[in-house]
Amino acid sequence: MDQSFHLQKLGQAFKAMRTNRGLTQEALAGLAGVTRLKVIAMEAGRSSVAMESYARLAGALGAELTLSPRTRPTLDELKDFQ
């Protein structure tokens, strides 16, 4: 499975958590100690972002990054992948 699929899903999850908490990208960037451009890149699922930045964002959102065994995506998930 292409890593970009997983990065895009991670970015979508971060964006959903941010918007559910009523935070702007700028506000989240301040909480996480990263730039707004970094938040934009993470929400877009860009592969150029360091893992440390993802960990900072997760911490600022009160979440944690975990690893789980790989599963195959559902057809609905593949439809959402662009």
PDB file with SEQRES, HELIX, SHEET and CRYST1 records, atoms N, CA, C and O in Angstrom:
SEQRES   1 A   82  MET ASP GLN SER PHE HIS LEU GLN LYS LEU GLY GLN ALA          
SEQRES   2 A   82  PHE LYS ALA MET ARG THR ASN ARG GLY LEU THR GLN GLU          
SEQRES   3 A   82  ALA LEU ALA GLY LEU ALA GLY VAL THR ARG LEU LYS VAL          
SEQRES   4 A   82  ILE ALA MET GLU ALA GLY ARG SER SER VAL ALA MET GLU          
SEQRES   5 A   82  SER TYR ALA ARG LEU ALA GLY ALA LEU GLY ALA GLU LEU          
SEQRES   6 A   82  THR LEU SER PRO ARG THR ARG PRO THR LEU ASP GLU LEU          
SEQRES   7 A   82  LYS ASP PHE GLN                                              
HELIX    1 AA1 GLN A    3  ASN A   20  1                                  18    
HELIX    2 AA2 GLN A   25  ALA A   32  1                                   8    
HELIX    3 AA3 ARG A   36  GLU A   43  1                                   8    
HELIX    4 AA4 MET A   51  ALA A   60  1                                  10    
HELIX    5 AA5 LEU A   75  ASP A   80  1                                   6    
CRYST1    1.000    1.000    1.000  90.00  90.00  90.00 P 1           1          
ATOM      1  N   MET A   1       0.851  -1.178   0.000  1.00  0.00           N  
ATOM      2  CA  MET A   1       0.000   0.000   0.000  1.00  0.00           C  
ATOM      3  C   MET A   1       0.892   1.236   0.000  1.00  0.00           C  
ATOM      4  O   MET A   1       1.880   1.302   0.731  1.00  0.00           O  
ATOM      5  N   ASP A   2       0.549   2.168  -0.791  1.00  0.00           N  
ATOM      6  CA  ASP A   2       1.279   3.418  -0.940  1.00  0.00           C  
ATOM      7  C   ASP A   2       1.218   4.224   0.357  1.00  0.00           C  
ATOM      8  O   ASP A   2       0.147   4.387   0.941  1.00  0.00           O  
ATOM      9  N   GLN A   3       2.366   4.726   0.804  1.00  0.00           N  
ATOM     10  CA  GLN A   3       2.392   5.500   2.045  1.00  0.00           C  
ATOM     11  C   GLN A   3       1.569   6.771   1.949  1.00  0.00           C  
ATOM     12  O   GLN A   3       1.087   7.264   2.969  1.00  0.00           O  
ATOM     13  N   SER A   4       1.394   7.316   0.755  1.00  0.00           N  
ATOM     14  CA  SER A   4       0.627   8.557   0.628  1.00  0.00           C  
ATOM     15  C   SER A   4      -0.823   8.360   1.056  1.00  0.00           C  
ATOM     16  O   SER A   4      -1.452   9.298   1.546  1.00  0.00           O  
ATOM     17  N   PHE A   5      -1.361   7.161   0.880  1.00  0.00           N  
ATOM     18  CA  PHE A   5      -2.726   6.872   1.329  1.00  0.00           C  
ATOM     19  C   PHE A   5      -2.815   7.036   2.841  1.00  0.00           C  
ATOM     20  O   PHE A   5      -3.751   7.656   3.346  1.00  0.00           O  
ATOM     21  N   HIS A   6      -1.842   6.479   3.567  1.00  0.00           N  
ATOM     22  CA  HIS A   6      -1.844   6.551   5.027  1.00  0.00           C  
ATOM     23  C   HIS A   6      -1.594   7.973   5.512  1.00  0.00           C  
ATOM     24  O   HIS A   6      -2.208   8.413   6.484  1.00  0.00           O  
ATOM     25  N   LEU A   7      -0.704   8.691   4.848  1.00  0.00           N  
ATOM     26  CA  LEU A   7      -0.444  10.074   5.232  1.00  0.00           C  
ATOM     27  C   LEU A   7      -1.668  10.947   4.997  1.00  0.00           C  
ATOM     28  O   LEU A   7      -1.957  11.846   5.787  1.00  0.00           O  
ATOM     29  N   GLN A   8      -2.385  10.682   3.913  1.00  0.00           N  
ATOM     30  CA  GLN A   8      -3.597  11.455   3.646  1.00  0.00           C  
ATOM     31  C   GLN A   8      -4.648  11.174   4.723  1.00  0.00           C  
ATOM     32  O   GLN A   8      -5.310  12.098   5.197  1.00  0.00           O  
ATOM     33  N   LYS A   9      -4.803   9.922   5.106  1.00  0.00           N  
ATOM     34  CA  LYS A   9      -5.759   9.586   6.169  1.00  0.00           C  
ATOM     35  C   LYS A   9      -5.362  10.239   7.487  1.00  0.00           C  
ATOM     36  O   LYS A   9      -6.221  10.736   8.215  1.00  0.00           O  
ATOM     37  N   LEU A  10      -4.077  10.242   7.800  1.00  0.00           N  
ATOM     38  CA  LEU A  10      -3.594  10.881   9.015  1.00  0.00           C  
ATOM     39  C   LEU A  10      -3.884  12.381   8.970  1.00  0.00           C  
ATOM     40  O   LEU A  10      -4.336  12.962   9.956  1.00  0.00           O  
ATOM     41  N   GLY A  11      -3.627  12.990   7.844  1.00  0.00           N  
ATOM     42  CA  GLY A  11      -3.911  14.418   7.686  1.00  0.00           C  
ATOM     43  C   GLY A  11      -5.383  14.734   7.847  1.00  0.00           C  
ATOM     44  O   GLY A  11      -5.741  15.732   8.471  1.00  0.00           O  
ATOM     45  N   GLN A  12      -6.241  13.891   7.288  1.00  0.00           N  
ATOM     46  CA  GLN A  12      -7.686  14.085   7.434  1.00  0.00           C  
ATOM     47  C   GLN A  12      -8.105  13.964   8.891  1.00  0.00           C  
ATOM     48  O   GLN A  12      -8.972  14.703   9.356  1.00  0.00           O  
ATOM     49  N   ALA A  13      -7.491  13.031   9.612  1.00  0.00           N  
ATOM     50  CA  ALA A  13      -7.815  12.856  11.031  1.00  0.00           C  
ATOM     51  C   ALA A  13      -7.387  14.078  11.837  1.00  0.00           C  
ATOM     52  O   ALA A  13      -8.129  14.536  12.706  1.00  0.00           O  
ATOM     53  N   PHE A  14      -6.200  14.607  11.559  1.00  0.00           N  
ATOM     54  CA  PHE A  14      -5.749  15.811  12.256  1.00  0.00           C  
ATOM     55  C   PHE A  14      -6.677  16.990  11.968  1.00  0.00           C  
ATOM     56  O   PHE A  14      -7.034  17.739  12.878  1.00  0.00           O  
ATOM     57  N   LYS A  15      -7.061  17.150  10.722  1.00  0.00           N  
ATOM     58  CA  LYS A  15      -7.948  18.267  10.372  1.00  0.00           C  
ATOM     59  C   LYS A  15      -9.291  18.129  11.082  1.00  0.00           C  
ATOM     60  O   LYS A  15      -9.822  19.112  11.599  1.00  0.00           O  
ATOM     61  N   ALA A  16      -9.840  16.920  11.108  1.00  0.00           N  
ATOM     62  CA  ALA A  16     -11.123  16.695  11.777  1.00  0.00           C  
ATOM     63  C   ALA A  16     -11.017  17.004  13.267  1.00  0.00           C  
ATOM     64  O   ALA A  16     -11.913  17.632  13.832  1.00  0.00           O  
ATOM     65  N   MET A  17      -9.941  16.574  13.904  1.00  0.00           N  
ATOM     66  CA  MET A  17      -9.755  16.860  15.331  1.00  0.00           C  
ATOM     67  C   MET A  17      -9.630  18.363  15.566  1.00  0.00           C  
ATOM     68  O   MET A  17     -10.203  18.898  16.515  1.00  0.00           O  
ATOM     69  N   ARG A  18      -8.886  19.033  14.704  1.00  0.00           N  
ATOM     70  CA  ARG A  18      -8.700  20.480  14.847  1.00  0.00           C  
ATOM     71  C   ARG A  18     -10.021  21.219  14.711  1.00  0.00           C  
ATOM     72  O   ARG A  18     -10.352  22.068  15.539  1.00  0.00           O  
ATOM     73  N   THR A  19     -10.774  20.899  13.669  1.00  0.00           N  
ATOM     74  CA  THR A  19     -12.034  21.615  13.442  1.00  0.00           C  
ATOM     75  C   THR A  19     -13.071  21.269  14.502  1.00  0.00           C  
ATOM     76  O   THR A  19     -13.865  22.127  14.889  1.00  0.00           O  
ATOM     77  N   ASN A  20     -13.079  20.028  14.976  1.00  0.00           N  
ATOM     78  CA  ASN A  20     -14.005  19.647  16.051  1.00  0.00           C  
ATOM     79  C   ASN A  20     -13.723  20.413  17.335  1.00  0.00           C  
ATOM     80  O   ASN A  20     -14.625  20.626  18.146  1.00  0.00           O  
ATOM     81  N   ARG A  21     -12.492  20.820  17.518  1.00  0.00           N  
ATOM     82  CA  ARG A  21     -12.120  21.590  18.705  1.00  0.00           C  
ATOM     83  C   ARG A  21     -12.245  23.093  18.471  1.00  0.00           C  
ATOM     84  O   ARG A  21     -11.968  23.888  19.369  1.00  0.00           O  
ATOM     85  N   GLY A  22     -12.659  23.481  17.271  1.00  0.00           N  
ATOM     86  CA  GLY A  22     -12.843  24.897  16.960  1.00  0.00           C  
ATOM     87  C   GLY A  22     -11.543  25.675  16.829  1.00  0.00           C  
ATOM     88  O   GLY A  22     -11.513  26.885  17.051  1.00  0.00           O  
ATOM     89  N   LEU A  23     -10.472  24.982  16.468  1.00  0.00           N  
ATOM     90  CA  LEU A  23      -9.171  25.633  16.330  1.00  0.00           C  
ATOM     91  C   LEU A  23      -8.890  25.997  14.882  1.00  0.00           C  
ATOM     92  O   LEU A  23      -9.245  25.255  13.966  1.00  0.00           O  
ATOM     93  N   THR A  24      -8.257  27.129  14.684  1.00  0.00           N  
ATOM     94  CA  THR A  24      -7.750  27.478  13.360  1.00  0.00           C  
ATOM     95  C   THR A  24      -6.400  26.792  13.177  1.00  0.00           C  
ATOM     96  O   THR A  24      -5.807  26.298  14.136  1.00  0.00           O  
ATOM     97  N   GLN A  25      -5.930  26.770  11.951  1.00  0.00           N  
ATOM     98  CA  GLN A  25      -4.600  26.212  11.700  1.00  0.00           C  
ATOM     99  C   GLN A  25      -3.546  27.017  12.446  1.00  0.00           C  
ATOM    100  O   GLN A  25      -2.594  26.452  12.984  1.00  0.00           O  
ATOM    101  N   GLU A  26      -3.712  28.331  12.478  1.00  0.00           N  
ATOM    102  CA  GLU A  26      -2.761  29.208  13.173  1.00  0.00           C  
ATOM    103  C   GLU A  26      -2.733  28.920  14.673  1.00  0.00           C  
ATOM    104  O   GLU A  26      -1.664  28.852  15.280  1.00  0.00           O  
ATOM    105  N   ALA A  27      -3.921  28.750  15.265  1.00  0.00           N  
ATOM    106  CA  ALA A  27      -3.992  28.468  16.703  1.00  0.00           C  
ATOM    107  C   ALA A  27      -3.349  27.122  17.029  1.00  0.00           C  
ATOM    108  O   ALA A  27      -2.605  27.005  18.003  1.00  0.00           O  
ATOM    109  N   LEU A  28      -3.635  26.117  16.219  1.00  0.00           N  
ATOM    110  CA  LEU A  28      -3.041  24.797  16.450  1.00  0.00           C  
ATOM    111  C   LEU A  28      -1.529  24.846  16.278  1.00  0.00           C  
ATOM    112  O   LEU A  28      -0.792  24.222  17.041  1.00  0.00           O  
ATOM    113  N   ALA A  29      -1.072  25.581  15.284  1.00  0.00           N  
ATOM    114  CA  ALA A  29       0.366  25.723  15.068  1.00  0.00           C  
ATOM    115  C   ALA A  29       1.035  26.307  16.307  1.00  0.00           C  
ATOM    116  O   ALA A  29       2.100  25.846  16.718  1.00  0.00           O  
ATOM    117  N   GLY A  30       0.413  27.319  16.898  1.00  0.00           N  
ATOM    118  CA  GLY A  30       0.962  27.921  18.108  1.00  0.00           C  
ATOM    119  C   GLY A  30       1.016  26.942  19.265  1.00  0.00           C  
ATOM    120  O   GLY A  30       2.007  26.892  19.993  1.00  0.00           O  
ATOM    121  N   LEU A  31      -0.037  26.166  19.438  1.00  0.00           N  
ATOM    122  CA  LEU A  31      -0.072  25.170  20.512  1.00  0.00           C  
ATOM    123  C   LEU A  31       0.982  24.081  20.313  1.00  0.00           C  
ATOM    124  O   LEU A  31       1.574  23.590  21.274  1.00  0.00           O  
ATOM    125  N   ALA A  32       1.205  23.715  19.058  1.00  0.00           N  
ATOM    126  CA  ALA A  32       2.125  22.618  18.743  1.00  0.00           C  
ATOM    127  C   ALA A  32       3.574  23.073  18.591  1.00  0.00           C  
ATOM    128  O   ALA A  32       4.487  22.248  18.570  1.00  0.00           O  
ATOM    129  N   GLY A  33       3.784  24.377  18.487  1.00  0.00           N  
ATOM    130  CA  GLY A  33       5.145  24.873  18.293  1.00  0.00           C  
ATOM    131  C   GLY A  33       5.677  24.628  16.898  1.00  0.00           C  
ATOM    132  O   GLY A  33       6.874  24.413  16.704  1.00  0.00           O  
ATOM    133  N   VAL A  34       4.769  24.663  15.918  1.00  0.00           N  
ATOM    134  CA  VAL A  34       5.162  24.522  14.512  1.00  0.00           C  
ATOM    135  C   VAL A  34       4.559  25.697  13.740  1.00  0.00           C  
ATOM    136  O   VAL A  34       3.770  26.463  14.293  1.00  0.00           O  
ATOM    137  N   THR A  35       4.921  25.837  12.489  1.00  0.00           N  
ATOM    138  CA  THR A  35       4.363  26.913  11.677  1.00  0.00           C  
ATOM    139  C   THR A  35       3.007  26.512  11.099  1.00  0.00           C  
ATOM    140  O   THR A  35       2.673  25.330  11.018  1.00  0.00           O  
ATOM    141  N   ARG A  36       2.239  27.517  10.704  1.00  0.00           N  
ATOM    142  CA  ARG A  36       0.953  27.247  10.050  1.00  0.00           C  
ATOM    143  C   ARG A  36       1.180  26.462   8.758  1.00  0.00           C  
ATOM    144  O   ARG A  36       0.393  25.576   8.424  1.00  0.00           O  
ATOM    145  N   LEU A  37       2.246  26.782   8.038  1.00  0.00           N  
ATOM    146  CA  LEU A  37       2.541  26.051   6.802  1.00  0.00           C  
ATOM    147  C   LEU A  37       2.787  24.572   7.074  1.00  0.00           C  
ATOM    148  O   LEU A  37       2.450  23.720   6.251  1.00  0.00           O  
ATOM    149  N   LYS A  38       3.377  24.268   8.235  1.00  0.00           N  
ATOM    150  CA  LYS A  38       3.608  22.868   8.612  1.00  0.00           C  
ATOM    151  C   LYS A  38       2.272  22.175   8.874  1.00  0.00           C  
ATOM    152  O   LYS A  38       2.086  21.023   8.482  1.00  0.00           O  
ATOM    153  N   VAL A  39       1.339  22.871   9.537  1.00  0.00           N  
ATOM    154  CA  VAL A  39       0.008  22.300   9.784  1.00  0.00           C  
ATOM    155  C   VAL A  39      -0.689  22.036   8.455  1.00  0.00           C  
ATOM    156  O   VAL A  39      -1.306  20.986   8.277  1.00  0.00           O  
ATOM    157  N   ILE A  40      -0.598  22.968   7.534  1.00  0.00           N  
ATOM    158  CA  ILE A  40      -1.201  22.796   6.207  1.00  0.00           C  
ATOM    159  C   ILE A  40      -0.611  21.559   5.526  1.00  0.00           C  
ATOM    160  O   ILE A  40      -1.345  20.753   4.954  1.00  0.00           O  
ATOM    161  N   ALA A  41       0.706  21.413   5.589  1.00  0.00           N  
ATOM    162  CA  ALA A  41       1.370  20.261   4.961  1.00  0.00           C  
ATOM    163  C   ALA A  41       0.927  18.950   5.601  1.00  0.00           C  
ATOM    164  O   ALA A  41       0.705  17.959   4.906  1.00  0.00           O  
ATOM    165  N   MET A  42       0.799  18.947   6.931  1.00  0.00           N  
ATOM    166  CA  MET A  42       0.376  17.722   7.617  1.00  0.00           C  
ATOM    167  C   MET A  42      -1.060  17.372   7.267  1.00  0.00           C  
ATOM    168  O   MET A  42      -1.370  16.208   7.013  1.00  0.00           O  
ATOM    169  N   GLU A  43      -1.937  18.364   7.251  1.00  0.00           N  
ATOM    170  CA  GLU A  43      -3.335  18.092   6.919  1.00  0.00           C  
ATOM    171  C   GLU A  43      -3.485  17.625   5.476  1.00  0.00           C  
ATOM    172  O   GLU A  43      -4.434  16.914   5.146  1.00  0.00           O  
ATOM    173  N   ALA A  44      -2.549  18.024   4.618  1.00  0.00           N  
ATOM    174  CA  ALA A  44      -2.571  17.595   3.218  1.00  0.00           C  
ATOM    175  C   ALA A  44      -1.916  16.228   3.032  1.00  0.00           C  
ATOM    176  O   ALA A  44      -1.985  15.650   1.948  1.00  0.00           O  
ATOM    177  N   GLY A  45      -1.280  15.709   4.088  1.00  0.00           N  
ATOM    178  CA  GLY A  45      -0.647  14.398   3.997  1.00  0.00           C  
ATOM    179  C   GLY A  45       0.659  14.394   3.234  1.00  0.00           C  
ATOM    180  O   GLY A  45       1.024  13.385   2.630  1.00  0.00           O  
ATOM    181  N   ARG A  46       1.369  15.511   3.256  1.00  0.00           N  
ATOM    182  CA  ARG A  46       2.642  15.580   2.534  1.00  0.00           C  
ATOM    183  C   ARG A  46       3.711  14.762   3.245  1.00  0.00           C  
ATOM    184  O   ARG A  46       3.795  14.758   4.473  1.00  0.00           O  
ATOM    185  N   SER A  47       4.512  14.083   2.470  1.00  0.00           N  
ATOM    186  CA  SER A  47       5.519  13.176   3.032  1.00  0.00           C  
ATOM    187  C   SER A  47       6.777  13.892   3.500  1.00  0.00           C  
ATOM    188  O   SER A  47       7.651  13.264   4.097  1.00  0.00           O  
ATOM    189  N   SER A  48       6.889  15.184   3.245  1.00  0.00           N  
ATOM    190  CA  SER A  48       8.096  15.918   3.621  1.00  0.00           C  
ATOM    191  C   SER A  48       8.106  16.345   5.088  1.00  0.00           C  
ATOM    192  O   SER A  48       9.068  16.969   5.536  1.00  0.00           O  
ATOM    193  N   VAL A  49       7.065  16.024   5.835  1.00  0.00           N  
ATOM    194  CA  VAL A  49       6.949  16.452   7.228  1.00  0.00           C  
ATOM    195  C   VAL A  49       7.622  15.430   8.150  1.00  0.00           C  
ATOM    196  O   VAL A  49       7.414  14.225   8.008  1.00  0.00           O  
ATOM    197  N   ALA A  50       8.426  15.920   9.089  1.00  0.00           N  
ATOM    198  CA  ALA A  50       9.125  15.044  10.035  1.00  0.00           C  
ATOM    199  C   ALA A  50       8.146  14.448  11.040  1.00  0.00           C  
ATOM    200  O   ALA A  50       7.131  15.056  11.382  1.00  0.00           O  
ATOM    201  N   MET A  51       8.468  13.262  11.498  1.00  0.00           N  
ATOM    202  CA  MET A  51       7.628  12.570  12.477  1.00  0.00           C  
ATOM    203  C   MET A  51       7.474  13.390  13.751  1.00  0.00           C  
ATOM    204  O   MET A  51       6.418  13.359  14.381  1.00  0.00           O  
ATOM    205  N   GLU A  52       8.505  14.116  14.133  1.00  0.00           N  
ATOM    206  CA  GLU A  52       8.434  14.958  15.334  1.00  0.00           C  
ATOM    207  C   GLU A  52       7.296  15.977  15.221  1.00  0.00           C  
ATOM    208  O   GLU A  52       6.620  16.261  16.210  1.00  0.00           O  
ATOM    209  N   SER A  53       7.086  16.519  14.036  1.00  0.00           N  
ATOM    210  CA  SER A  53       6.006  17.488  13.846  1.00  0.00           C  
ATOM    211  C   SER A  53       4.641  16.832  14.021  1.00  0.00           C  
ATOM    212  O   SER A  53       3.733  17.428  14.601  1.00  0.00           O  
ATOM    213  N   TYR A  54       4.496  15.609  13.522  1.00  0.00           N  
ATOM    214  CA  TYR A  54       3.236  14.889  13.725  1.00  0.00           C  
ATOM    215  C   TYR A  54       3.001  14.636  15.215  1.00  0.00           C  
ATOM    216  O   TYR A  54       1.876  14.758  15.699  1.00  0.00           O  
ATOM    217  N   ALA A  55       4.067  14.282  15.941  1.00  0.00           N  
ATOM    218  CA  ALA A  55       3.941  14.037  17.381  1.00  0.00           C  
ATOM    219  C   ALA A  55       3.566  15.317  18.121  1.00  0.00           C  
ATOM    220  O   ALA A  55       2.760  15.277  19.050  1.00  0.00           O  
ATOM    221  N   ARG A  56       4.137  16.445  17.725  1.00  0.00           N  
ATOM    222  CA  ARG A  56       3.799  17.727  18.349  1.00  0.00           C  
ATOM    223  C   ARG A  56       2.331  18.075  18.118  1.00  0.00           C  
ATOM    224  O   ARG A  56       1.636  18.524  19.030  1.00  0.00           O  
ATOM    225  N   LEU A  57       1.875  17.863  16.895  1.00  0.00           N  
ATOM    226  CA  LEU A  57       0.482  18.167  16.568  1.00  0.00           C  
ATOM    227  C   LEU A  57      -0.458  17.273  17.364  1.00  0.00           C  
ATOM    228  O   LEU A  57      -1.463  17.740  17.900  1.00  0.00           O  
ATOM    229  N   ALA A  58      -0.135  16.002  17.439  1.00  0.00           N  
ATOM    230  CA  ALA A  58      -0.967  15.074  18.209  1.00  0.00           C  
ATOM    231  C   ALA A  58      -1.031  15.507  19.669  1.00  0.00           C  
ATOM    232  O   ALA A  58      -2.107  15.516  20.267  1.00  0.00           O  
ATOM    233  N   GLY A  59       0.103  15.861  20.239  1.00  0.00           N  
ATOM    234  CA  GLY A  59       0.137  16.305  21.624  1.00  0.00           C  
ATOM    235  C   GLY A  59      -0.700  17.551  21.849  1.00  0.00           C  
ATOM    236  O   GLY A  59      -1.404  17.655  22.854  1.00  0.00           O  
ATOM    237  N   ALA A  60      -0.629  18.494  20.927  1.00  0.00           N  
ATOM    238  CA  ALA A  60      -1.403  19.731  21.046  1.00  0.00           C  
ATOM    239  C   ALA A  60      -2.902  19.465  20.969  1.00  0.00           C  
ATOM    240  O   ALA A  60      -3.702  20.220  21.521  1.00  0.00           O  
ATOM    241  N   LEU A  61      -3.276  18.398  20.288  1.00  0.00           N  
ATOM    242  CA  LEU A  61      -4.692  18.037  20.157  1.00  0.00           C  
ATOM    243  C   LEU A  61      -5.148  17.081  21.262  1.00  0.00           C  
ATOM    244  O   LEU A  61      -6.307  16.666  21.289  1.00  0.00           O  
ATOM    245  N   GLY A  62      -4.238  16.735  22.165  1.00  0.00           N  
ATOM    246  CA  GLY A  62      -4.585  15.796  23.232  1.00  0.00           C  
ATOM    247  C   GLY A  62      -4.751  14.379  22.723  1.00  0.00           C  
ATOM    248  O   GLY A  62      -5.536  13.599  23.263  1.00  0.00           O  
ATOM    249  N   ALA A  63      -4.004  14.055  21.679  1.00  0.00           N  
ATOM    250  CA  ALA A  63      -4.083  12.724  21.067  1.00  0.00           C  
ATOM    251  C   ALA A  63      -2.698  12.086  21.112  1.00  0.00           C  
ATOM    252  O   ALA A  63      -1.719  12.723  21.502  1.00  0.00           O  
ATOM    253  N   GLU A  64      -2.632  10.843  20.716  1.00  0.00           N  
ATOM    254  CA  GLU A  64      -1.341  10.170  20.605  1.00  0.00           C  
ATOM    255  C   GLU A  64      -1.298   9.388  19.307  1.00  0.00           C  
ATOM    256  O   GLU A  64      -2.325   8.948  18.792  1.00  0.00           O  
ATOM    257  N   LEU A  65      -0.099   9.227  18.793  1.00  0.00           N  
ATOM    258  CA  LEU A  65       0.096   8.430  17.584  1.00  0.00           C  
ATOM    259  C   LEU A  65       0.366   6.994  18.005  1.00  0.00           C  
ATOM    260  O   LEU A  65       1.207   6.743  18.868  1.00  0.00           O  
ATOM    261  N   THR A  66      -0.342   6.060  17.400  1.00  0.00           N  
ATOM    262  CA  THR A  66      -0.132   4.649  17.697  1.00  0.00           C  
ATOM    263  C   THR A  66       0.034   3.878  16.400  1.00  0.00           C  
ATOM    264  O   THR A  66      -0.434   4.301  15.343  1.00  0.00           O  
ATOM    265  N   LEU A  67       0.695   2.760  16.497  1.00  0.00           N  
ATOM    266  CA  LEU A  67       0.851   1.872  15.349  1.00  0.00           C  
ATOM    267  C   LEU A  67      -0.052   0.677  15.544  1.00  0.00           C  
ATOM    268  O   LEU A  67      -0.204   0.170  16.655  1.00  0.00           O  
ATOM    269  N   SER A  68      -0.645   0.236  14.464  1.00  0.00           N  
ATOM    270  CA  SER A  68      -1.480  -0.955  14.518  1.00  0.00           C  
ATOM    271  C   SER A  68      -1.202  -1.790  13.272  1.00  0.00           C  
ATOM    272  O   SER A  68      -0.690  -1.278  12.276  1.00  0.00           O  
ATOM    273  N   PRO A  69      -1.538  -3.068  13.329  1.00  0.00           N  
ATOM    274  CA  PRO A  69      -1.309  -3.913  12.158  1.00  0.00           C  
ATOM    275  C   PRO A  69      -2.028  -3.349  10.933  1.00  0.00           C  
ATOM    276  O   PRO A  69      -3.129  -2.806  11.027  1.00  0.00           O  
ATOM    277  N   ARG A  70      -1.389  -3.491   9.813  1.00  0.00           N  
ATOM    278  CA  ARG A  70      -1.941  -2.973   8.565  1.00  0.00           C  
ATOM    279  C   ARG A  70      -3.180  -3.763   8.169  1.00  0.00           C  
ATOM    280  O   ARG A  70      -3.211  -4.990   8.265  1.00  0.00           O  
ATOM    281  N   THR A  71      -4.176  -3.056   7.736  1.00  0.00           N  
ATOM    282  CA  THR A  71      -5.374  -3.675   7.182  1.00  0.00           C  
ATOM    283  C   THR A  71      -5.569  -3.127   5.775  1.00  0.00           C  
ATOM    284  O   THR A  71      -5.047  -2.070   5.421  1.00  0.00           O  
ATOM    285  N   ARG A  72      -6.302  -3.841   5.014  1.00  0.00           N  
ATOM    286  CA  ARG A  72      -6.591  -3.362   3.660  1.00  0.00           C  
ATOM    287  C   ARG A  72      -7.700  -2.321   3.728  1.00  0.00           C  
ATOM    288  O   ARG A  72      -8.643  -2.469   4.505  1.00  0.00           O  
ATOM    289  N   PRO A  73      -7.593  -1.261   2.914  1.00  0.00           N  
ATOM    290  CA  PRO A  73      -8.634  -0.237   2.931  1.00  0.00           C  
ATOM    291  C   PRO A  73      -9.938  -0.776   2.346  1.00  0.00           C  
ATOM    292  O   PRO A  73      -9.940  -1.670   1.500  1.00  0.00           O  
ATOM    293  N   THR A  74     -11.030  -0.214   2.816  1.00  0.00           N  
ATOM    294  CA  THR A  74     -12.326  -0.582   2.263  1.00  0.00           C  
ATOM    295  C   THR A  74     -12.513   0.125   0.930  1.00  0.00           C  
ATOM    296  O   THR A  74     -11.764   1.045   0.601  1.00  0.00           O  
ATOM    297  N   LEU A  75     -13.502  -0.298   0.169  1.00  0.00           N  
ATOM    298  CA  LEU A  75     -13.788   0.371  -1.100  1.00  0.00           C  
ATOM    299  C   LEU A  75     -14.158   1.827  -0.877  1.00  0.00           C  
ATOM    300  O   LEU A  75     -13.775   2.690  -1.667  1.00  0.00           O  
ATOM    301  N   ASP A  76     -14.898   2.111   0.188  1.00  0.00           N  
ATOM    302  CA  ASP A  76     -15.269   3.495   0.484  1.00  0.00           C  
ATOM    303  C   ASP A  76     -14.034   4.348   0.771  1.00  0.00           C  
ATOM    304  O   ASP A  76     -13.960   5.498   0.338  1.00  0.00           O  
ATOM    305  N   GLU A  77     -13.066   3.791   1.500  1.00  0.00           N  
ATOM    306  CA  GLU A  77     -11.839   4.530   1.782  1.00  0.00           C  
ATOM    307  C   GLU A  77     -11.063   4.799   0.501  1.00  0.00           C  
ATOM    308  O   GLU A  77     -10.501   5.881   0.329  1.00  0.00           O  
ATOM    309  N   LEU A  78     -11.031   3.838  -0.384  1.00  0.00           N  
ATOM    310  CA  LEU A  78     -10.321   4.033  -1.646  1.00  0.00           C  
ATOM    311  C   LEU A  78     -10.998   5.081  -2.513  1.00  0.00           C  
ATOM    312  O   LEU A  78     -10.322   5.800  -3.247  1.00  0.00           O  
ATOM    313  N   LYS A  79     -12.314   5.181  -2.443  1.00  0.00           N  
ATOM    314  CA  LYS A  79     -13.036   6.202  -3.208  1.00  0.00           C  
ATOM    315  C   LYS A  79     -12.654   7.593  -2.732  1.00  0.00           C  
ATOM    316  O   LYS A  79     -12.572   8.527  -3.529  1.00  0.00           O  
ATOM    317  N   ASP A  80     -12.415   7.733  -1.411  1.00  0.00           N  
ATOM    318  CA  ASP A  80     -12.060   9.029  -0.837  1.00  0.00           C  
ATOM    319  C   ASP A  80     -10.625   9.426  -1.136  1.00  0.00           C  
ATOM    320  O   ASP A  80     -10.278  10.603  -1.048  1.00  0.00           O  
ATOM    321  N   PHE A  81      -9.789   8.463  -1.488  1.00  0.00           N  
ATOM    322  CA  PHE A  81      -8.383   8.737  -1.763  1.00  0.00           C  
ATOM    323  C   PHE A  81      -8.258   9.391  -3.123  1.00  0.00           C  
ATOM    324  O   PHE A  81      -8.777   8.893  -4.122  1.00  0.00           O  
ATOM    325  N   GLN A  82      -7.565  10.510  -3.145  1.00  0.00           N  
ATOM    326  CA  GLN A  82      -7.442  11.250  -4.409  1.00  0.00           C  
ATOM    327  C   GLN A  82      -6.025  11.253  -4.876  1.00  0.00           C  
ATOM    328  O   GLN A  82      -5.721  11.826  -5.922  1.00  0.00           O  
TER     329      GLN A  82                                                      
END                                                                             
